[in-house]
Amino acid sequence: MHYLSTRGDATPRKFCDILLEGLAPDGGLYMPVRYPQVDAPTLAKWRKLYAEQGYAALAFAILSLYIDDIPAADLKAICDKTYTQEVFGTQQITPVRPLEGDLHIEGLSNGPTIAFKDMAMQLLGNLFEYELGRRGEQLNILGATSGDTGSAAEYAMRGKQGVRVFMLSPHGRMSAFQQAQMFSLQDENIHNLAVEGVFDDCQDIVKAVSNDLEFKRQYKIGTVNSINWARLLAQVVYYFAGYFQATTSDAQKVSFTVPSGNFGNICAGHVARMMGLPVDKLVVATNENDVLDEFFRTGVYRVRASADTYETSSPSMDISKASNFERFVFDLLGRNAKRTAELFGSDLGSKGHFDLSQDPVFPLAASRYGFVSGKSTHADRLDTIRDCYNRLGTMIDTHTADGVKVAREQVQAGVPMIVLETALPIKFADTITEALGRKPEVPAKFAGIEDLPKRVEVVPADTDRIKQIISQACA
Ligand SMILES: *Cc1c(COP(=O)(O)O)cnc(C)c1O
């Protein structure tokens, strides 16, 4: 399989060529040149495979279609080592449970940091270690986090050969639980840097370091952000696993509702659907930051300024623009790279928006690609959390609550609607307490985590100081 850029660069690249990359050189995102098609016999085979040999075997079957530059035995070993009951808590890895009527919840948040980013990041950690080892190279991952991404990256890369992580977070601004999760890691290759400033200061430093091309090359600075194709690919697997659990026959269709921010998670659903997974609707659920809902309702994609980006109680969906969205628009435009480059490269930069409302392709988003959307607010979140807990006996987190709220508006009788659970309630304990008047339970594996010794360095919001820390660690 080869990969190309959404903005036209068609240099033939294999999976491992783009594994350690972020954006393509022309500023676009990498996409497979085609979607491998899953025919009926294959789907039947995979259903059996998942039931009999489990998630890792299913992952290997799917990944093999996109990765032909890692020997099969090695790729299989990587999948087997990643998706274990020990790490993800259940044999199904992403267990589906009934909620009510046709509604189901698929748990994606039973990994080390109890948020769905573990699903992809755990695989990425093993792929990075493998590929760096093969090349005899090292990588220094520099990132900024206000919570989920940073901890998922650290838990994926801890103890990995050839990889160091430098994770900037705003000093004193993450929840106690999130700080405990990240700062309790004692691994030599994990560097927690608490920056005296806000999240934007952290991001500015990452940008400044990455823009110093000489430094970037000398110290092999990389990232693990959500536009990485390998992350997206890893996520395709649980759409299949969810389908097999919620249905008994391959003649059935299901729909998925996905709490969305950067469009990474639901874009994997789009890929699964394009491969032939029998998916009816893909429902985008947003919070008050409704860039995506606005697009699917109106055809206008309008990025928000920082001042218009709200801090909400589902903070992992607080985005001003959706960094993976370009992948879907590329497909929507019939893979017209020139137009994709115009919309994302020129129009967004100069006007801050683009408008497909009058374009004949826009109605295809719903009719051909199955996309619909909805939005949820803080009040909806509280109501949904209360209803699920008091009436249905299950406690869900704030992001999943956004999903359940929107799923209820889109569910159709007889079509299982699978809501993706993207985090566990303990991560967002304050809002759960606000809704229910009681705190969520701490999962057994995290008991006492807030009392563990912390490994973190408090640093000024100063790019040179961060560069110095990186160069010292590499000495
Ligand atoms: C990252 C995240 C999301 C949003 O996922 P995208 O891939 O950015 O759409 C939703 N919920 C939680 C808990 C997350 O961590």
PDBQT file of the ligand as one rigid body, heavy atoms in Angstrom, charges set to zero:
ROOT
HETATM    1  C1  LIG A 501      -9.417  13.191  22.139  1.00  0.00    +0.000 C 
HETATM    2  C2  LIG A 501     -10.754  12.937  22.755  1.00  0.00    +0.000 A 
HETATM    3  C3  LIG A 501     -11.952  13.124  22.047  1.00  0.00    +0.000 A 
HETATM    4  C4  LIG A 501     -11.999  13.669  20.636  1.00  0.00    +0.000 C 
HETATM    5  O1  LIG A 501     -11.463  12.779  19.691  1.00  0.00    +0.000 OA
HETATM    6  P1  LIG A 501     -11.075  13.324  18.218  1.00  0.00    +0.000 P 
HETATM    7  O2  LIG A 501     -10.361  12.187  17.598  1.00  0.00    +0.000 OA
HETATM    8  O3  LIG A 501     -10.183  14.507  18.451  1.00  0.00    +0.000 OA
HETATM    9  O4  LIG A 501     -12.330  13.682  17.528  1.00  0.00    +0.000 OA
HETATM   10  C5  LIG A 501     -13.150  12.813  22.674  1.00  0.00    +0.000 A 
HETATM   11  N1  LIG A 501     -13.165  12.383  23.955  1.00  0.00    +0.000 NA
HETATM   12  C6  LIG A 501     -12.039  12.192  24.668  1.00  0.00    +0.000 A 
HETATM   13  C7  LIG A 501     -12.132  11.742  26.079  1.00  0.00    +0.000 C 
HETATM   14  C8  LIG A 501     -10.789  12.455  24.106  1.00  0.00    +0.000 A 
HETATM   15  O5  LIG A 501      -9.665  12.284  24.824  1.00  0.00    +0.000 OA
ENDROOT
TORSDOF 0
